[in-house]
Amino acid sequence: MSTTNLTKDYWENRYIENEIGWDIGEISRPIKEYTEQLSDKNLKILIPGAGNAHEATFLHQNGFKNVFILDIAEQPLENFKKKNPDFPDEHMIHSDLFHFENSFDLILEQTFFCALSPTLREKYVEKMYSLLKPKGKLVGLLFNTFEENTNPPFGGNKNIYKLLFEKHFHLETMEVCYNSITPRHEKELFFIAKPK
């Protein structure tokens, strides 16, 4: 599979075949601990490339009522709805992110960036910038590994990411996670970015 073939059908099949090794089965600790500090339950939050959207489950169960999940594949959205039947249908978006328009206070990044072809990274940064309100934030995890993969996940390192994001964002932080799960120890960067 070349990186140019990461289509809707490719991702649909990965979920149907349960080939989702990146899915740890729950909200990641760094994002959980970050969201536990949020006091405004009315924040409009987007989780792009949400997959099974464990982050949305956690937020929804903790009183956040303005959470939106988006995925190009329908199967993970169906999986999510079975587990969260009271989650609003209109907050589940079956779409290609790059064709989606809206504005958010917070965007949570969890294994979406690494699933995109590296050729789309600049487009990703521009899209995140366009989807955030002026005082919004892009927060999440990036893989702190650099391997020449031909299939996702695609990694990188702090220097590569800083050069990429600093065109449109102020980086409040980008540091190796202290609270990753054991298999990802020192392999994740937690970051907070604000639009310039």
C-alpha positions in Angstrom: 0.0 0.0 0.0 1.6 3.3 -1.0 0.8 6.4 0.9 -1.2 7.7 -2.1 -3.8 4.9 -1.6 -4.9 5.8 1.9 -8.5 6.1 0.8 -11.9 5.9 2.5 -12.0 2.2 1.5 -8.6 1.5 2.9 -9.7 2.9 6.3 -13.1 1.3 6.1 -11.4 -2.1 5.6 -8.9 -1.6 8.5 -11.9 -1.2 10.9 -13.9 -4.0 9.4 -10.9 -6.3 9.7 -10.1 -4.9 13.1 -6.6 -4.0 12.0 -6.4 -1.0 14.3 -3.2 -1.5 16.3 -3.0 2.2 17.1 -6.2 2.0 19.1 -5.4 1.5 22.8 -9.0 0.8 23.7 -9.5 3.9 25.9 -8.7 7.6 26.0 -4.9 8.1 26.2 -3.6 9.3 29.6 -2.1 12.6 28.3 -5.4 13.6 26.7 -7.4 12.4 29.6 -5.4 14.4 32.1 -5.5 17.5 29.9 -9.3 17.3 29.4 -9.8 16.7 33.1 -8.5 20.2 33.7 -11.1 21.8 31.4 -13.7 23.6 33.4 -15.9 24.9 30.5 -18.2 22.1 29.5 -19.6 24.2 26.7 -16.4 24.2 24.7 -17.0 23.2 21.1 -14.6 20.3 20.5 -13.7 18.4 17.4 -11.9 15.1 17.3 -10.8 14.6 13.6 -10.0 11.1 12.3 -11.7 10.0 15.4 -11.8 6.3 14.8 -13.5 4.6 17.8 -13.4 8.0 19.5 -12.5 7.0 23.1 -11.8 10.7 23.8 -15.4 11.6 22.8 -16.8 8.8 25.0 -14.9 10.2 28.0 -15.8 13.8 27.3 -19.5 12.9 26.7 -19.7 10.9 29.9 -18.1 13.8 31.8 -20.7 16.4 30.8 -19.2 17.9 27.6 -22.2 18.3 25.3 -20.6 20.1 22.4 -18.3 17.4 21.2 -18.0 16.5 17.5 -16.3 13.5 15.9 -15.3 13.2 12.3 -14.0 10.2 10.3 -13.7 9.4 6.6 -14.7 5.8 7.4 -18.3 4.9 8.5 -17.5 1.7 10.4 -15.8 3.4 13.4 -18.7 5.9 13.7 -21.1 3.0 13.8 -18.9 1.3 16.5 -19.0 4.5 18.5 -22.8 4.9 18.2 -23.3 1.4 19.5 -21.3 2.2 22.6 -22.7 5.7 23.0 -26.4 5.5 21.9 -27.3 8.9 23.4 -24.5 10.8 21.6 -26.1 13.2 19.2 -26.2 11.9 15.6 -25.6 15.4 14.3 -22.3 15.5 16.1 -21.1 12.5 14.2 -19.6 13.6 10.9 -18.9 11.1 8.1 -16.6 13.2 5.9 -13.1 13.9 4.6 -11.7 16.5 7.0 -10.4 18.5 4.1 -13.9 19.0 2.7 -15.3 20.0 6.1 -16.0 23.5 7.3 -16.9 24.7 10.8 -15.2 26.4 13.7 -14.1 25.1 17.1 -12.7 26.1 20.5 -10.6 23.0 20.8 -9.4 20.3 18.4 -8.0 17.1 19.9 -5.3 15.3 17.9 -5.0 11.5 18.6 -3.4 9.4 15.9 -5.0 11.3 13.0 -1.9 13.2 12.0 0.2 10.0 11.9 -2.5 8.3 9.7 -2.2 10.9 7.0 0.3 10.7 4.2 3.2 12.9 5.1 2.5 14.8 1.8 -0.6 16.1 3.4 1.0 17.5 6.6 1.1 21.1 5.5 -2.5 20.9 4.3 -3.4 19.4 7.7 -1.8 22.3 9.6 -3.6 24.8 7.3 -6.9 23.0 7.9 -6.5 22.9 11.6 -5.8 26.6 11.6 -8.9 27.3 9.5 -11.1 25.2 11.8 -10.1 26.9 15.0 -11.6 30.0 16.5 -9.1 32.8 17.0 -8.6 31.9 20.7 -8.9 28.2 20.0 -6.4 25.4 20.7 -5.1 22.4 18.9 -4.0 19.9 21.5 -2.8 16.3 21.4 -0.2 13.7 20.7 2.3 13.2 17.9 4.6 10.2 17.5 8.1 10.9 18.5 9.6 8.3 16.2 11.1 8.6 12.8 10.8 5.6 10.5 10.5 5.4 6.8 7.2 3.6 6.8 5.2 3.0 3.7 2.0 2.5 5.7 0.7 4.4 8.7 1.5 5.3 11.4 4.0 7.9 10.0 6.2 9.5 12.6 8.6 12.4 12.9 10.3 14.3 15.6 10.1 17.6 17.5 12.2 19.6 15.1 10.2 18.5 12.0 6.9 19.2 13.8 8.0 22.6 15.0 9.0 23.7 11.5 5.7 22.5 10.2 3.4 24.0 12.9 5.1 27.3 13.5 4.0 28.7 10.2 0.4 29.1 11.5 0.6 28.4 15.3 2.3 29.5 18.5 3.5 26.3 20.2 2.8 26.7 23.9 4.4 23.3 24.6 5.7 20.3 22.7 7.4 17.9 25.0 7.9 14.2 25.4 5.0 12.8 27.4 5.6 11.8 31.0 2.4 9.8 31.2 2.3 7.7 28.1 1.3 4.1 28.3 4.3 1.8 28.7 4.5 0.7 25.0 4.7 4.3 24.0 7.1 5.5 26.6 9.2 8.4 25.2 7.5 7.8 21.8 4.9 10.5 22.1 5.0 14.3 22.2 2.3 16.2 23.9 1.6 19.6 22.3 -0.6 22.6 22.7 -0.8 25.0 19.7 -2.7 28.3 19.4 -3.4 30.0 16.0 -1.2 33.0 15.2 
